Every structure is written in structure tokens, then in C-alpha cells.
Amino acid sequence: MTPDAQLAAPSALRRTVLVVAGLNGAGFVVEAAVALAIGSVALVADSVDFLEDTSVNLLVALALGWPLAQRALAGRAMALVILVPALAAAWTAVQKVFDPVPPAAAPLAVTALGAALVNGLCALLLARVRHHGGSLGRAAWLSARNDVAVNLAVVAVAGVTVWTASGWPDLVLGVGIVALNATAAWEVWRLAGEERLAARALAGDELD
């Protein structure tokens, strides 16, 4: 890579992740609103993925110029951002266990397809810069790519809901997505803790 390309790479990555963060933020608002309107646990949980990706991409944009200690603090804040909506989705799931009314299948499928298109576009944008910024750029790309599969699973659940006239498929998938989001929040929190320890070691502080 030429010196000019090395200088341009972080700038290109920052611009891309900011666009992707905006797309994901808008996707979260739309998907969460539809999910609450139709009572879909899977869609509520899936909307958390949009919020997660918004946070991840904003963190990437900011972390390109931040020291390690500040990245660690931002990472822990992001973990909490991911966890709060996941807990809300879990509460929705608990409420539906006692009354598993099936969500409206058509809005569920259309919204999930729209989410898949948004995540697909984000994955294409990030694919061009995934080798920039080390693990941060690649993590953002992998997150968007994997979310497409989750969106398509929600579409499949819409079909199963029509076939079974039951709310259980939506509920089961929603619980699975909540578990994935909780795992993601814990992983971000753990990595942020490792970065914090690394920052203290670089600063010469004694570690407990």
C-alpha cells in the first residue's frame, strides 16, 4: 500500500462506518416501531442488532483516533447500549409466554426483508474497507453480514407463523436472538476490560 493509500484508508473507513451507523440507526427505529405494533418478539430482538451495529460502527469511527484507555471506556458503554434493548426484548418474551398470540405475518416478513436489504447494503459498503483498521473494520463487516442471516430467519418465521397460526415460532426465535445479543454484550464488555488492562500496563500502572 502506498503512503497516500495508507493515509486515505482510515479516512475511507471512518466515512463508511458513519454511513453504515446512520443506516442502522434508522433501521432500529423502524424495526422496533413495527415490532411493538405487531407484538413480535423476534422483531424486537432483531431490532437490537441494528442498535448494536450502530454502536459498533460509531465506536469504530471514534476509536480510529482514540487512545486505548478511551476505547475501553467506549466499549463498555457500547455493551450497556446493546444490553438494555435486549432486556426489553426479553421482557416482551416473558409476557408472551403466557399469551403467545401470533404476530401479523405480512408486516413481520416485509420488515425483516427490509432489514435484510439494509444489512446487505451495509455489508457491501463495509466489504470495500474491511481490511482497513485491523480487527475493528473486519468486525463491523462480519456483524453486518451475519445480521442478514438473522433477518432471513425472521422472514422464515413469518412463513411458519402463517402455517401454524401460532406465536411460538416467533417467541422461540426471539429468545434465541436475545441470547445472541446478550452474548455479544458480554463479549464487548470482556474485550473492553482487556483493553483497559492493556492501557494500564502501557501506562506502567500496577495490575490487581
C-alpha positions in Angstrom: 0.0 0.0 0.0 1.4 3.4 -1.0 1.9 6.2 1.7 -1.1 8.1 0.2 -3.2 5.0 0.4 -2.2 4.4 4.0 -3.3 7.9 4.9 -6.6 7.6 2.9 -7.5 4.2 4.4 -8.6 5.4 7.9 -10.5 8.3 6.4 -12.3 6.0 4.0 -13.1 3.6 6.8 -14.4 6.4 9.0 -16.7 7.7 6.3 -18.1 4.3 5.5 -18.8 3.3 9.1 -20.6 6.6 9.7 -22.9 6.0 6.7 -23.4 2.4 8.0 -24.2 3.7 11.5 -26.8 6.1 10.1 -28.5 3.3 8.1 -28.5 1.0 11.2 -29.9 3.7 13.4 -32.8 4.4 11.0 -33.3 0.6 10.7 -33.5 0.3 14.5 -36.2 3.0 14.8 -38.4 1.5 12.0 -38.0 -2.2 13.0 -38.6 -1.5 16.7 -41.7 0.5 16.0 -43.2 -2.2 13.8 -42.2 -4.9 16.2 -44.0 -3.2 19.1 -47.0 -2.5 16.9 -47.5 -6.2 15.9 -46.2 -7.8 19.1 -43.3 -9.7 17.5 -40.6 -10.9 20.0 -38.3 -11.9 17.1 -38.6 -8.5 15.5 -38.0 -6.6 18.8 -34.9 -8.8 19.4 -33.7 -8.3 15.8 -34.0 -4.5 16.1 -31.4 -4.8 18.8 -28.9 -6.0 16.1 -29.5 -2.7 14.4 -28.7 -0.8 17.6 -25.7 -3.0 18.2 -24.3 -2.3 14.7 -25.0 1.4 15.1 -22.9 1.4 18.3 -20.2 -0.8 16.8 -19.7 1.4 13.7 -19.8 4.7 15.8 -17.2 3.2 18.0 -15.0 2.2 15.0 -15.3 5.8 13.7 -14.3 7.3 17.0 -11.7 4.7 18.1 -9.5 5.3 15.0 -8.2 8.4 16.7 -8.6 7.4 20.4 -6.0 6.1 22.9 -6.5 2.6 24.2 -7.9 3.6 27.6 -10.7 5.7 26.0 -11.6 2.9 23.6 -12.0 0.6 26.6 -14.5 3.0 28.2 -16.4 3.4 24.9 -16.5 -0.3 24.6 -18.1 -0.8 28.0 -20.7 1.9 27.2 -21.5 0.1 23.9 -22.0 -3.1 25.8 -24.6 -1.4 28.0 -26.3 0.1 24.9 -26.6 -3.4 23.4 -27.9 -5.0 26.7 -30.7 -2.6 27.6 -32.8 -3.2 24.4 -32.0 -6.9 24.7 -33.5 -6.9 28.2 -36.6 -5.1 26.9 -36.9 -7.9 24.3 -36.6 -10.5 27.0 -39.4 -8.8 29.0 -41.6 -8.9 25.8 -40.8 -12.6 25.5 -41.8 -13.3 29.2 -45.1 -11.5 28.7 -45.9 -13.5 25.5 -45.1 -16.9 27.2 -48.5 -16.5 28.9 -50.3 -15.4 25.8 -48.4 -16.4 22.7 -50.6 -14.6 20.2 -49.0 -14.8 16.7 -47.8 -11.5 15.2 -49.2 -10.2 11.9 -47.2 -12.3 9.4 -47.2 -9.8 6.5 -45.7 -6.8 8.4 -43.2 -9.2 10.0 -42.0 -10.6 6.7 -41.9 -7.2 4.9 -40.0 -5.5 7.8 -37.5 -8.4 8.1 -36.9 -8.3 4.3 -36.3 -4.6 4.5 -33.9 -5.2 7.4 -32.1 -7.8 5.2 -31.7 -5.3 2.4 -30.3 -2.6 4.7 -27.8 -5.1 6.3 -26.9 -6.4 2.9 -26.1 -2.8 1.7 -24.1 -2.2 4.8 -22.1 -5.4 4.3 -21.4 -4.4 0.7 -20.2 -0.9 1.8 -18.0 -2.4 4.6 -16.6 -5.1 2.3 -14.6 -2.4 0.5 -12.9 -1.3 3.7 -12.9 -4.4 5.8 -9.1 -4.8 5.5 -8.6 -1.2 6.9 -8.5 -0.5 10.6 -7.5 -4.0 11.6 -9.9 -6.0 13.6 -12.3 -3.1 14.0 -13.1 -2.8 10.3 -13.4 -6.6 9.9 -15.7 -6.9 12.9 -18.0 -4.2 11.6 -18.2 -6.1 8.2 -18.8 -9.5 9.8 -21.5 -8.1 12.0 -23.5 -6.7 9.1 -23.0 -9.9 7.0 -24.2 -12.2 9.8 -27.2 -10.0 10.5 -28.5 -10.7 7.0 -28.9 -14.4 8.0 -30.8 -13.4 11.2 -33.2 -11.2 9.1 -33.9 -14.1 6.7 -34.6 -16.3 9.7 -37.3 -13.8 10.8 -38.8 -14.0 7.3 -38.9 -17.8 7.6 -40.6 -17.5 11.0 -43.3 -15.3 9.4 -44.0 -18.2 7.0 -44.1 -20.7 9.8 -46.4 -18.4 11.7 -48.9 -18.4 8.8 -48.6 -22.2 8.6 -49.1 -22.9 12.3 -51.2 -19.9 13.3 -49.1 -19.9 16.5 -47.0 -17.3 18.3 -44.4 -19.9 19.5 -42.1 -19.8 16.4 -41.7 -16.0 16.8 -41.2 -16.4 20.6 -38.6 -19.1 20.2 -36.6 -17.2 17.6 -36.9 -14.0 19.6 -35.4 -15.8 22.7 -32.6 -17.1 20.6 -31.8 -13.6 19.2 -31.9 -12.2 22.8 -29.4 -14.8 23.9 -27.1 -13.9 21.0 -27.3 -10.2 21.8 -26.6 -10.9 25.5 -23.6 -12.9 24.5 -22.4 -10.0 22.2 -22.8 -7.5 25.0 -20.8 -9.7 27.4 -18.1 -10.2 24.7 -17.8 -6.4 24.1 -17.6 -5.8 27.9 -14.9 -8.5 28.3 -12.8 -7.1 25.4 -13.2 -3.6 26.8 -11.9 -4.9 30.1 -8.8 -6.4 28.4 -8.2 -3.1 26.6 -8.4 -1.3 29.9 -5.8 -3.7 31.5 -3.6 -3.2 28.4 -3.8 0.5 28.7 -2.9 0.4 32.4 0.1 -1.9 31.6 1.3 0.5 28.9 1.0 3.4 31.4 3.1 1.5 33.9 0.3 1.1 36.4 0.3 -2.0 38.7 -2.4 -4.5 37.8 -4.5 -6.0 40.5 
